[in-house]
Amino acid sequence: MSSMSHELRTPLNGIIGLSDALLIGCCGDLTEMTIKTISTIKNSGLRLLGLINEILDSTSMKQASLSRVQSWVCGLHAHTSGKSDRDGVPCAALAGQLGDSARPREAGQAGG
């Protein structure tokens, strides 16, 4: 997800920055219609950047929440069985019994 974030944000920030530069007059005077068009491009870019940030924040919160569920399952298992990862019991596998949605995805893994 962070890789996709970079792929989306970098060109988007470039578009927003170039729009700003044009609006402050780096390339000379602009007609009113051109200013309006460039302002629309800049505002659309800012809205899209905001949406991307919200999606990333939501994904981060979901992964953190799922990580807490996994920790809770491992802690519960260790408490009830007296075993933990140190005893050769793979807690991640136990959490996996809750289903794929209960496990945080690894960086770069599709779907997360």
Secondary structure, 3 states (H helix, E strand, C coil): CHHHHHHHHHHHHHHHHHHHHHHCCCCCCCCHHHHHHHHHHHHHHHHHHHHHHHHHHHHHHHHHHHHHHHHHHHHHHHHHHCCCHHHCCCHHHHHHCCCHHHCCCCCCCCCC
